[in-house]
Amino acid sequence: MKPRQERNSAKARQRRLPVVKIQIQDGRFQIVGLGAWYSYWRDPYHMMLTIPWWGFIAIVAIAYIVLNALFALLYLAGGDCLEGARPGSFEDAFFFSVHTLASIGYGVIAPKTTYANIIVTLSAITSLLTIAVVTGLAFARFSLPTARVLFSRVAVITPYDGVPTLMFRAANQRRNLILEAQLQVYLMRDEISSEGQFMRRIYDLKLLRHRSPSFALTWAAMHQIDENSPLYGATPDSLFENQTTLVISLSGIDETVAQAIHSRHIYAAQDILWNNRFVDVIRDAPNGDRYIDYNHFHDVVPID
């Protein structure tokens, strides 16, 4: 007999491993099927949480019909076991199962044999479990926390305090507070090591301010491109050649629901504009009031 490790390795070789497709679209690396509901067919719980509502309702309806059809066949298998039902009628047996699972109990049809009462008992237990599962899934879908955070369509590289600075904007569209908001920026690019090995490297970009005690309106994120920055010495051409992308991750606590939320955004090389600056969205009124004009949230102008 082979040792356990050899048997496990042999099984692993026989087991077909999945192939993940990665494609580049508009300068962004994309994993085909990532986050799509149909990619969770081996994980029914996650699939039921990610599938659209029309799909969720369709699956529940189909499962309910199939379940009642199975119980109807069980009733028919017991012969003439239902009082008030036509002998051999699938329709009567089916709707009796519907009445039993839903605890409607019209009383038109009733079990009259021990076999029928056993099936009714199984039907009642199944009904309790089914209602609990469907209710739990529906509540989980409704209670999923979501963030409505808007990111500027482009990022810019512009001088700030005499230092080239990468900048982009974020805005809280809900107009409530995101408590202890945190911004993380990661730079991803292709690199070739000194040994000639290809690697997709990930770097952390340090922001001038990466935390906010209460994110309510807008946030201008800034990363200074100095000698310690992975972007130091980069050019527009080098960003395209290295398939450079910026991955933005924002997380915090939604004050309204007191739950953790997160949002992410990706900037490809063509989304990074050099020698441009954002249009100021803050307006001062003659009476001293201050306004934020979101109509210019994405607007940029070249630097003279």
Backbone as numpy.savetxt, mean C-alpha at the origin, in Angstrom:
# Nx Ny Nz CAx CAy CAz Cx Cy Cz
20.21 -43.58 4.06 19.37 -42.38 4.06 20.25 -41.14 4.06
19.86 -40.16 3.32 20.63 -38.93 3.25 20.48 -38.14 4.53
21.50 -37.36 4.91 21.34 -36.46 6.06 20.24 -35.45 5.80
19.73 -34.87 6.90 18.59 -33.94 6.78 18.95 -32.73 5.92
20.16 -32.21 6.06 20.55 -31.04 5.28 20.57 -31.34 3.80
21.04 -32.54 3.44 21.07 -32.90 2.02 19.65 -33.05 1.48
18.76 -33.64 2.29 17.37 -33.79 1.83 16.71 -32.42 1.65
16.96 -31.50 2.60 16.38 -30.16 2.50 16.91 -29.42 1.28
18.21 -29.55 1.01 18.77 -28.87 -0.16 18.23 -29.46 -1.45
18.01 -30.78 -1.44 17.44 -31.41 -2.63 16.02 -30.93 -2.88
15.25 -30.78 -1.80 13.88 -30.26 -1.95 13.90 -28.81 -2.43
14.87 -28.04 -1.93 14.96 -26.64 -2.35 15.28 -26.54 -3.84
16.13 -27.46 -4.34 16.46 -27.43 -5.77 15.25 -27.82 -6.61
14.44 -28.73 -6.07 13.26 -29.17 -6.82 12.17 -28.11 -6.80
12.13 -27.29 -5.73 11.11 -26.27 -5.61 11.41 -25.12 -6.56
10.47 -24.76 -7.35 10.65 -23.69 -8.32 10.54 -22.34 -7.63
11.61 -21.55 -7.72 11.63 -20.24 -7.09 11.00 -19.20 -8.02
10.35 -18.19 -7.45 9.71 -17.17 -8.29 10.74 -16.29 -8.99
10.36 -15.76 -10.14 11.19 -14.84 -10.89 10.55 -13.46 -10.81
11.29 -12.50 -10.30 10.79 -11.14 -10.12 11.29 -10.27 -11.26
10.38 -9.61 -11.94 10.74 -8.75 -13.06 10.95 -7.33 -12.60
12.09 -6.76 -12.97 12.41 -5.37 -12.66 12.55 -4.62 -13.97
11.84 -3.52 -14.10 11.91 -2.72 -15.31 12.16 -1.26 -14.97
12.74 -0.55 -15.92 13.00 0.88 -15.77 12.00 1.64 -16.63
11.20 2.47 -15.99 10.18 3.26 -16.69 10.30 4.70 -16.25
10.53 5.58 -17.22 10.73 7.00 -16.95 11.86 7.23 -15.94
12.91 6.42 -16.06 14.05 6.58 -15.18 13.87 6.02 -13.80
12.76 5.33 -13.52 12.48 4.77 -12.21 12.52 3.26 -12.26
13.18 2.66 -11.29 13.17 1.22 -11.16 11.82 0.79 -10.58
11.19 -0.16 -11.24 9.89 -0.63 -10.79 9.90 -2.15 -10.74
9.38 -2.68 -9.64 9.21 -4.13 -9.50 7.80 -4.46 -9.95
7.70 -5.23 -11.01 6.38 -5.55 -11.58 5.58 -6.35 -10.57
4.37 -5.86 -10.27 3.49 -6.55 -9.34 3.67 -6.15 -7.89
4.63 -5.26 -7.59 4.85 -4.86 -6.21 3.65 -4.08 -5.68
3.08 -4.57 -4.58 1.96 -3.90 -3.95 0.62 -4.14 -4.63
0.61 -4.84 -5.78 -0.65 -5.12 -6.47 -1.39 -6.25 -5.76
-2.70 -6.15 -5.70 -3.47 -7.13 -4.93 -3.32 -8.54 -5.49
-3.18 -8.66 -6.81 -3.10 -10.00 -7.39 -1.78 -10.70 -7.10
-0.78 -9.96 -6.60 0.48 -10.59 -6.24 0.41 -11.29 -4.89
-0.73 -11.16 -4.18 -0.89 -11.79 -2.87 -1.80 -13.00 -2.92
-1.91 -13.65 -4.07 -2.84 -14.76 -4.18 -2.45 -15.91 -3.27
-1.17 -15.97 -2.87 -0.75 -17.00 -1.91 -0.92 -16.54 -0.47
-1.31 -15.32 -0.28 -1.53 -14.75 1.05 -2.92 -14.12 1.06
-3.97 -14.92 1.29 -5.36 -14.42 1.14 -5.67 -13.21 2.02
-5.10 -13.16 3.22 -5.42 -12.04 4.12 -4.97 -10.72 3.50
-3.71 -10.66 3.04 -3.22 -9.43 2.42 -3.96 -9.13 1.13
-4.34 -10.18 0.40 -5.08 -9.94 -0.84 -6.43 -9.29 -0.54
-7.11 -9.73 0.50 -8.40 -9.16 0.84 -8.28 -7.73 1.37
-7.10 -7.35 1.86 -6.90 -5.98 2.32 -6.52 -5.04 1.20
-5.90 -5.57 0.14 -5.40 -4.71 -0.93 -6.30 -4.70 -2.17
-7.17 -5.68 -2.30 -8.03 -5.73 -3.48 -9.01 -4.56 -3.46
-9.40 -4.01 -4.61 -10.39 -2.92 -4.62 -11.70 -3.35 -3.97
-12.49 -2.34 -3.55 -13.72 -2.66 -2.84 -14.67 -3.48 -3.70
-14.74 -3.20 -5.00 -15.64 -3.98 -5.84 -15.20 -5.45 -5.88
-13.89 -5.68 -5.86 -13.39 -7.06 -5.84 -13.67 -7.72 -4.51
-13.53 -6.96 -3.41 -13.81 -7.51 -2.08 -15.26 -7.94 -1.99
-16.18 -7.07 -2.43 -17.61 -7.39 -2.37 -17.93 -8.58 -3.28
-17.29 -8.64 -4.46 -17.54 -9.74 -5.39 -17.08 -11.07 -4.80
-15.91 -11.08 -4.18 -15.41 -12.33 -3.58 -16.31 -12.79 -2.45
-16.74 -11.85 -1.59 -17.64 -12.21 -0.49 -18.96 -12.75 -1.02
-19.50 -12.10 -2.06 -20.78 -12.56 -2.62 -20.66 -13.94 -3.25
-19.58 -14.15 -4.01 -19.39 -15.46 -4.65 -19.19 -16.55 -3.60
-18.38 -16.25 -2.58 -18.16 -17.24 -1.51 -19.46 -17.56 -0.78
-20.30 -16.54 -0.58 -21.57 -16.75 0.11 -22.49 -17.64 -0.72
-22.53 -17.40 -2.02 -23.38 -18.22 -2.90 -22.87 -19.66 -2.95
-21.57 -19.83 -3.08 -20.99 -21.19 -3.14 -21.24 -21.92 -1.83
-21.10 -21.23 -0.70 -21.31 -21.87 0.60 -22.75 -22.34 0.75
-23.70 -21.51 0.35 -25.11 -21.91 0.44 -25.42 -23.04 -0.53
-24.77 -23.04 -1.70 -24.99 -24.13 -2.65 -24.48 -25.45 -2.09
-23.35 -25.41 -1.39 -22.82 -26.64 -0.79 -23.77 -27.17 0.28
-24.30 -26.29 1.12 -25.24 -26.73 2.14 -26.54 -27.23 1.50
-26.94 -26.62 0.40 -28.14 -27.10 -0.30 -27.94 -28.53 -0.80
-26.75 -28.82 -1.32 -26.45 -30.19 -1.77 -26.45 -31.16 -0.60
-25.97 -30.71 0.55 -25.99 -31.57 1.73 -27.43 -31.88 2.16
-28.30 -30.88 2.09 -29.71 -31.13 2.41 -30.33 -32.11 1.42
-30.01 -31.94 0.14 -30.57 -32.84 -0.87 -30.06 -34.26 -0.68
-28.83 -34.38 -0.17 -28.27 -35.72 0.03 -29.01 -36.48 1.12
-29.73 -35.77 1.99 -30.49 -36.43 3.05 -31.88 -36.83 2.65
-32.22 -36.68 1.38 -33.55 -37.05 0.91 -34.59 -36.02 1.31
-35.77 -36.49 1.61 -36.87 -35.59 1.99 -36.74 -35.26 3.48
-35.80 -34.33 3.78 -35.51 -34.02 5.19 -35.95 -32.63 5.60
-36.57 -31.89 4.70 -37.00 -30.52 4.99 -38.52 -30.42 4.91
-39.12 -30.00 6.01 -40.57 -29.83 6.06 -40.95 -28.56 5.30
-41.90 -28.67 4.37 -42.38 -27.53 3.61 -41.62 -27.31 2.32
-40.58 -28.10 2.06 -39.81 -27.96 0.81 -40.25 -29.00 -0.19
-40.17 -28.66 -1.45 -40.48 -29.63 -2.49 -39.39 -30.69 -2.54
-39.75 -31.95 -2.55 -38.74 -33.02 -2.57 -37.80 -32.88 -3.77
-36.50 -32.89 -3.51 -35.51 -32.81 -4.58 -35.34 -31.42 -5.17
-35.93 -30.40 -4.57 -35.83 -29.03 -5.10 -34.56 -28.36 -4.58
-33.63 -28.12 -5.50 -32.39 -27.41 -5.13 -32.70 -25.97 -4.72
-33.68 -25.37 -5.38 -34.05 -23.98 -5.07 -34.52 -23.85 -3.64
-35.40 -24.75 -3.20 -35.89 -24.67 -1.82 -34.77 -24.92 -0.82
-33.93 -25.90 -1.12 -32.82 -26.20 -0.21 -31.82 -25.04 -0.15
-31.60 -24.41 -1.29 -30.64 -23.29 -1.33 -31.15 -22.13 -0.49
-32.39 -21.73 -0.69 -32.91 -20.57 0.05 -33.14 -20.89 1.52
-33.38 -22.16 1.85 -33.44 -22.54 3.26 -32.07 -22.36 3.91
-31.02 -22.69 3.16 -29.66 -22.47 3.66 -29.38 -20.99 3.85
-29.84 -20.15 2.90 -29.67 -18.70 3.03 -30.37 -18.19 4.29
-31.59 -18.66 4.53 -32.34 -18.22 5.71 -31.63 -18.66 6.99
-31.04 -19.85 6.96 -30.38 -20.36 8.16 -29.08 -19.61 8.42
-28.24 -19.42 7.38 -26.96 -18.73 7.56 -27.18 -17.29 8.00
-28.23 -16.65 7.50 -28.49 -15.25 7.84 -29.35 -15.10 9.08
-29.75 -16.23 9.71 -30.60 -16.21 10.91 -31.91 -15.47 10.66
-32.46 -15.64 9.45 -33.72 -14.97 9.12 -34.89 -15.74 9.72
-34.97 -17.03 9.44 -35.96 -17.89 10.08 -37.40 -17.52 9.76
-37.80 -17.59 8.48 -39.19 -17.31 8.13 -40.14 -18.39 8.68
-39.65 -19.60 8.81 -40.49 -20.67 9.32 -41.27 -21.40 8.26
-41.13 -21.04 6.99 -41.86 -21.73 5.91 -41.30 -23.13 5.71
-39.95 -23.25 5.79 -39.28 -24.54 5.65 -38.54 -24.82 6.95
-38.60 -26.05 7.42 -37.93 -26.42 8.67 -37.39 -27.83 8.55
-36.32 -28.14 9.31 -35.78 -29.51 9.28 -36.73 -30.47 9.99
-36.83 -31.68 9.45 -37.73 -32.66 10.08 -37.05 -33.99 10.38
-35.75 -34.07 10.13 -35.01 -35.29 10.46 -33.76 -34.92 11.25
-33.20 -35.94 11.90 -31.97 -35.70 12.66 -30.83 -35.27 11.73
-30.78 -35.88 10.55 -29.75 -35.51 9.58 -29.84 -34.03 9.23
-31.06 -33.54 8.97 -31.25 -32.14 8.62 -30.85 -31.23 9.77
-31.17 -31.62 11.01 -30.80 -30.79 12.16 -29.29 -30.74 12.35
-28.60 -31.83 12.02 -27.14 -31.81 12.10 -26.56 -30.83 11.09
-27.10 -30.84 9.87 -26.63 -29.90 8.85 -26.95 -28.46 9.25
-28.12 -28.24 9.87 -28.46 -26.91 10.34 -27.48 -26.45 11.41
-27.08 -27.36 12.29 -26.10 -27.02 13.33 -24.77 -26.62 12.71
-24.30 -27.42 11.73 -23.07 -27.06 11.03 -23.21 -25.72 10.31
-24.38 -25.49 9.74 -24.63 -24.23 9.04 -24.58 -23.05 10.00
-25.13 -23.21 11.20 -25.13 -22.12 12.18 -23.71 -21.80 12.64
-22.90 -22.84 12.87 -21.51 -22.62 13.28 -20.74 -21.92 12.16
-20.95 -22.37 10.93 -20.29 -21.75 9.78 -20.71 -20.29 9.63
-21.98 -20.02 9.90 -22.46 -18.64 9.79 -21.75 -17.74 10.78
-21.59 -18.20 12.04 -20.91 -17.39 13.05 -19.47 -17.09 12.63
-18.76 -18.10 12.15 -17.37 -17.91 11.75 -17.27 -17.00 10.53
-18.16 -17.20 9.57 -18.11 -16.40 8.34 -18.38 -14.93 8.63
-19.40 -14.65 9.44 -19.72 -13.26 9.78 -18.55 -12.61 10.51
-17.92 -13.35 11.41 -16.79 -12.80 12.16 -15.63 -12.47 11.23
-15.33 -13.37 10.29 -14.20 -13.15 9.38 -14.48 -11.97 8.45
-15.65 -11.94 7.83 -15.98 -10.86 6.89 -16.04 -9.52 7.61
-16.63 -9.49 8.81 -16.68 -8.25 9.57 -15.28 -7.76 9.93
-14.41 -8.70 10.33 -13.03 -8.32 10.67 -12.28 -7.78 9.47
-12.45 -8.42 8.31 -11.77 -7.94 7.10 -12.29 -6.56 6.69
-13.60 -6.38 6.75 -14.16 -5.07 6.38 -13.68 -3.98 7.33
-13.64 -4.27 8.63 -13.16 -3.27 9.59 -11.68 -2.97 9.36
-10.89 -4.02 9.08 -9.46 -3.80 8.82 -9.24 -2.92 7.61
-10.08 -3.08 6.57 -9.95 -2.23 5.39 -10.31 -0.78 5.71
-11.40 -0.58 6.48 -11.81 0.78 6.81 -10.81 1.47 7.74
-10.18 0.70 8.62 -9.33 1.30 9.64 -7.89 1.46 9.20
-7.56 1.08 7.97 -6.18 1.26 7.51 -5.84 2.74 7.46
-4.82 3.18 8.18 -4.45 4.60 8.16 -3.80 4.97 6.83
-4.16 6.11 6.30 -3.60 6.59 5.05 -3.12 8.03 5.23
-2.12 8.37 4.48 -1.59 9.74 4.53 -1.89 10.43 3.20
-2.30 11.68 3.28 -2.51 12.50 2.09 -1.43 13.58 2.08
-0.27 13.16 1.65 0.88 14.05 1.59 1.20 14.31 0.12
1.32 15.57 -0.24 1.64 15.98 -1.60 3.12 16.34 -1.68
3.81 15.78 -2.67 5.20 16.12 -2.92 5.29 16.92 -4.21
6.23 17.84 -4.26 6.43 18.62 -5.49 6.79 17.69 -6.63
6.35 18.06 -7.83 6.58 17.20 -8.99 8.06 17.06 -9.30
8.84 18.06 -8.95 10.27 18.04 -9.25 11.04 18.42 -7.99
12.32 18.07 -8.00 13.27 18.56 -7.01 14.24 19.49 -7.73
14.84 20.39 -7.01 15.74 21.36 -7.62 17.09 21.33 -6.89
18.11 21.72 -7.61 19.43 21.95 -7.02 19.74 23.42 -7.22
19.81 24.14 -6.10 19.94 25.59 -6.15 20.86 26.05 -5.02
21.56 27.17 -5.19 22.40 27.67 -4.09 21.55 28.11 -2.90
22.00 27.75 -1.69 21.35 28.18 -0.47 22.45 28.45 0.55
22.54 29.70 1.00 23.64 30.13 1.88 24.99 29.84 1.26
25.06 30.00 -0.07 26.32 29.82 -0.78 26.71 28.38 -1.03
25.84 27.42 -0.70 26.15 26.00 -0.90 25.09 25.40 -1.82
25.51 24.62 -2.86 24.51 23.95 -3.70 23.64 23.03 -2.83
22.36 23.16 -2.99 21.44 22.45 -2.10 20.34 21.77 -2.90
20.10 20.50 -2.59 18.98 19.77 -3.16 17.74 20.09 -2.34
16.65 20.48 -3.03 15.43 20.87 -2.35 14.22 20.24 -3.01
13.22 19.91 -2.20 11.90 19.52 -2.69 10.89 19.92 -1.63
9.61 19.89 -2.01 8.54 20.33 -1.11 7.61 19.16 -0.77
7.03 19.27 0.42 5.97 18.35 0.84 4.87 19.18 1.48
3.62 18.72 1.35 2.48 19.43 1.92 1.49 18.43 2.49
0.91 18.77 3.62 -0.12 17.95 4.25 -1.48 18.37 3.70
-2.08 17.53 2.87 -3.33 17.89 2.21 -4.54 17.81 3.13
-4.43 17.13 4.26 -5.57 17.01 5.16 -5.75 18.25 6.03
-4.77 19.09 6.11 -4.81 20.30 6.92 -5.00 19.99 8.41
-4.61 18.78 8.84 -4.55 18.50 10.26 -3.08 18.41 10.66
-2.78 17.85 11.81 -1.40 17.75 12.26 -0.88 16.34 12.11
0.32 16.21 11.55 1.07 14.96 11.57 2.16 15.15 12.63
1.97 14.51 13.75 2.87 14.70 14.88 4.15 13.91 14.70
5.26 14.48 15.17 6.58 13.85 15.11 6.87 13.33 13.70
6.62 14.19 12.72 6.86 13.81 11.33 8.37 13.69 11.07
8.73 12.67 10.30 10.13 12.44 9.97 10.28 12.25 8.47
11.30 12.87 7.92 11.62 12.72 6.50 12.95 12.00 6.37
12.96 10.97 5.54 14.18 10.26 5.21 14.35 10.30 3.69
15.57 10.62 3.25 15.87 10.71 1.83 17.01 9.74 1.52
16.78 8.91 0.52 17.78 7.92 0.12 18.13 8.13 -1.35
19.41 8.07 -1.65 19.89 8.16 -3.03 20.28 6.76 -3.48
19.76 6.36 -4.63 20.06 5.05 -5.20 20.68 5.25 -6.58
21.78 4.56 -6.84 22.43 4.68 -8.15 23.25 3.43 -8.43
23.53 3.21 -9.71 24.35 2.09 -10.14 25.82 2.42 -9.96
26.56 1.46 -9.45 28.00 1.64 -9.27 28.73 0.37 -9.65
29.97 0.54 -10.06 30.86 -0.58 -10.37 32.03 -0.53 -9.39
32.21 -1.62 -8.65 33.29 -1.66 -7.66 34.64 -1.77 -8.35
35.70 -1.62 -7.55 37.06 -1.73 -8.11 37.33 -3.12 -8.66
36.55 -4.12 -8.20 36.69 -5.48 -8.74 35.84 -5.72 -9.97
35.11 -4.68 -10.40 34.29 -4.81 -11.60 32.92 -5.38 -11.35
32.46 -5.44 -10.08 31.16 -5.98 -9.76 30.10 -4.86 -9.74
28.97 -5.17 -10.37 27.86 -4.21 -10.42 27.09 -4.25 -9.10
26.68 -3.07 -8.64 25.88 -2.99 -7.42 24.98 -1.76 -7.48
23.77 -1.95 -6.98 22.83 -0.83 -6.83 23.00 -0.31 -5.41
23.74 0.81 -5.25 24.08 1.33 -3.94 23.00 2.28 -3.43
22.84 2.29 -2.12 21.88 3.17 -1.45 22.64 4.02 -0.45
22.42 5.34 -0.51 23.06 6.29 0.40 21.99 7.07 1.15
22.27 7.40 2.40 21.41 8.30 3.16 21.81 9.74 2.89
20.84 10.57 2.60 21.08 12.00 2.41 20.67 12.75 3.67
21.61 13.47 4.25 21.36 14.21 5.48 20.63 15.51 5.16
19.51 15.72 5.84 18.72 16.93 5.65 19.06 17.95 6.73
18.90 19.23 6.37 19.10 20.28 7.37 18.10 20.14 8.52
16.90 19.67 8.20 15.91 19.39 9.24 15.09 18.19 8.78
15.22 17.08 9.49 14.53 15.87 9.08 13.36 15.52 9.99
13.11 16.33 11.05 12.00 16.09 11.96 11.18 17.36 12.12
9.88 17.17 12.33 8.99 18.30 12.61 8.03 17.89 13.71
7.91 18.68 14.77 7.01 18.28 15.87 5.55 18.24 15.44
5.17 19.07 14.46 3.79 19.08 13.98 3.79 19.57 12.54
3.64 18.64 11.61 3.62 18.96 10.19 2.18 19.24 9.79
1.89 20.52 9.50 0.51 20.93 9.21 0.34 21.44 7.79
1.28 22.23 7.28 1.08 22.90 5.99 2.12 22.42 4.97
3.26 23.09 4.90 4.28 22.73 3.92 5.61 22.49 4.61
6.47 21.80 3.87 7.79 21.45 4.40 8.77 21.51 3.23
9.75 22.38 3.34 10.81 22.48 2.33 12.01 21.67 2.83
12.24 20.52 2.23 13.35 19.66 2.64 14.60 20.09 1.88
15.74 20.17 2.60 16.99 20.66 2.00 18.15 19.76 2.39
18.95 19.41 1.38 20.18 18.64 1.59 21.33 19.40 0.95
22.30 19.80 1.77 23.45 20.55 1.25 24.45 19.59 0.59
24.84 19.95 -0.63 25.77 19.12 -1.40 27.19 19.61 -1.12
27.76 19.11 -0.03 29.14 19.46 0.33 30.04 18.25 0.10
31.25 18.29 0.66 32.21 17.21 0.43 31.74 15.88 1.00
30.85 15.91 1.97 30.37 14.67 2.58 29.11 14.13 1.92
28.60 14.81 0.91 27.37 14.39 0.26 27.66 13.41 -0.87
26.85 12.36 -1.03 27.00 11.45 -2.16 26.79 12.14 -3.51
26.14 13.32 -3.48 25.91 14.07 -4.73 27.05 15.03 -5.05
28.07 15.06 -4.22 29.18 15.98 -4.45 29.89 15.62 -5.75
30.02 16.58 -6.63 30.66 16.36 -7.92 29.76 15.78 -8.98
28.49 15.54 -8.64 27.56 14.97 -9.62 27.15 16.03 -10.64
26.79 15.56 -11.82 26.30 16.42 -12.89 25.00 15.83 -13.43
24.25 16.62 -14.19 23.03 16.05 -14.77 23.30 14.80 -15.59
24.40 14.79 -16.35 24.72 13.61 -17.16 25.05 12.40 -16.30
25.78 12.62 -15.20 26.14 11.49 -14.35 24.92 10.89 -13.66
23.92 11.72 -13.35 22.71 11.19 -12.73 21.98 10.27 -13.70
21.95 10.63 -14.98 21.29 9.78 -15.97 22.10 8.51 -16.21
23.41 8.65 -16.30 24.25 7.48 -16.58 24.17 6.45 -15.45
24.08 6.90 -14.22 24.05 5.99 -13.08 22.63 5.59 -12.66
21.62 5.97 -13.45 20.23 5.65 -13.13 19.90 6.10 -11.70
20.27 7.34 -11.38 20.09 7.85 -10.03 18.62 8.15 -9.75
18.16 7.73 -8.59 16.81 8.05 -8.13 16.88 8.47 -6.66
15.94 9.31 -6.28 15.79 9.73 -4.88 14.50 9.13 -4.34
14.60 8.43 -3.23 13.44 7.82 -2.58 13.14 8.61 -1.32
11.95 9.17 -1.24 11.54 9.99 -0.10 10.56 9.19 0.75
10.79 9.16 2.04 9.91 8.46 2.97 9.52 9.41 4.09
8.22 9.62 4.28 7.71 10.47 5.34 6.81 9.65 6.25
7.03 9.75 7.55 6.23 9.01 8.52 5.90 9.93 9.69
4.86 9.56 10.42 4.45 10.34 11.57 3.18 9.78 12.17
2.60 10.50 13.11 1.37 10.11 13.79 0.25 11.06 13.39
-0.79 10.53 12.79 -1.95 11.34 12.43 -2.70 11.72 13.70
-2.82 13.03 13.96 -3.44 13.48 15.20 -4.91 13.09 15.28
-5.59 13.02 14.14 -7.02 12.75 14.14 -7.32 11.33 14.60
-6.59 10.35 14.04 -6.86 8.94 14.35 -5.84 8.34 15.29
-4.80 9.13 15.64 -3.75 8.67 16.56 -3.12 7.36 16.09
-2.85 7.27 14.78 -2.21 6.09 14.21 -1.02 6.51 13.37
-0.08 5.60 13.25 1.11 5.87 12.44 0.74 5.85 10.96
1.24 6.82 10.21 1.01 6.89 8.78 2.35 7.08 8.09
2.36 6.77 6.82 3.59 6.96 6.04 3.23 7.25 4.60
4.16 7.90 3.92 3.99 8.22 2.51 5.37 8.20 1.86
5.40 7.89 0.58 6.68 7.83 -0.10 6.56 8.45 -1.49
7.70 8.86 -2.02 7.74 9.47 -3.34 9.11 9.19 -3.95
9.17 9.17 -5.27 10.41 8.89 -5.97 10.67 9.99 -6.99
11.90 10.49 -7.00 12.34 11.43 -8.02 13.40 10.72 -8.88
13.15 10.68 -10.19 14.13 10.14 -11.11 15.08 11.25 -11.54
16.09 10.90 -12.33 17.11 11.88 -12.73 16.48 13.05 -13.48
15.49 12.76 -14.33 14.88 13.84 -15.09 13.97 14.72 -14.25
13.67 14.30 -13.01 12.85 15.11 -12.12 13.68 16.08 -11.28
14.99 16.02 -11.41 15.87 16.90 -10.66 16.34 18.02 -11.58
15.91 19.24 -11.30 16.23 20.38 -12.15 17.39 21.16 -11.53
18.40 21.42 -12.34 19.58 22.13 -11.88 19.41 23.63 -12.14
19.98 24.42 -11.25 19.97 25.88 -11.38 18.55 26.42 -11.53
17.66 25.87 -10.72 16.28 26.37 -10.62 15.95 26.53 -9.15
14.92 27.33 -8.89 14.44 27.48 -7.52 12.93 27.45 -7.52
12.37 27.11 -6.38 10.92 27.07 -6.26 10.36 28.48 -6.11
9.18 28.65 -6.68 8.46 29.92 -6.51 7.94 29.99 -5.08
8.08 31.13 -4.46 7.64 31.31 -3.09 6.11 31.20 -3.01
5.63 30.36 -2.11 4.19 30.17 -1.97 3.61 30.98 -0.81
4.45 31.66 -0.05 3.99 32.44 1.10 3.68 33.86 0.65
2.48 34.33 0.94 2.04 35.66 0.56 1.71 36.46 1.82
2.16 37.70 1.86 1.85 38.60 2.97 0.77 39.58 2.54
-0.31 39.64 3.32 -1.41 40.55 3.04 -1.11 41.92 3.65
-1.73 42.99 3.11 -1.49 44.34 3.66 -1.82 44.47 5.14
-2.78 43.66 5.63 -3.16 43.75 7.04 -2.24 42.94 7.95
-1.21 42.33 7.38 -0.27 41.57 8.19 -0.53 40.08 8.20
-1.67 39.63 7.64 -1.94 38.19 7.59 -1.00 37.53 6.59
-0.77 36.26 6.79 0.10 35.51 5.91 -0.67 34.32 5.33
-0.50 34.10 4.02 -1.21 33.04 3.32 -0.21 32.14 2.59
-0.64 30.89 2.36 0.13 29.95 1.54 -0.67 29.66 0.29
-0.09 29.99 -0.86 -0.75 29.82 -2.14 -0.28 28.51 -2.77
-1.13 27.48 -2.68 -0.77 26.17 -3.20 -0.83 26.11 -4.73
-1.35 27.16 -5.37 -1.37 27.18 -6.83 0.03 27.17 -7.42
1.02 27.63 -6.66 2.39 27.67 -7.15 3.28 26.65 -6.45
2.66 25.62 -5.87 3.41 24.65 -5.09 4.46 23.93 -5.94
4.14 23.64 -7.20 5.05 22.89 -8.07 5.89 23.79 -8.97
5.65 25.09 -8.96 6.30 25.99 -9.91 7.76 26.26 -9.55
8.59 26.32 -10.58 10.00 26.66 -10.41 10.37 27.72 -11.44
11.44 28.46 -11.16 11.94 29.46 -12.09 13.47 29.30 -12.19
14.04 29.56 -13.36 15.50 29.46 -13.49 16.19 30.53 -12.66
17.40 30.22 -12.25 18.23 31.19 -11.52 18.95 32.09 -12.52
18.88 33.36 -12.29 19.53 34.30 -13.20 21.05 34.15 -13.12
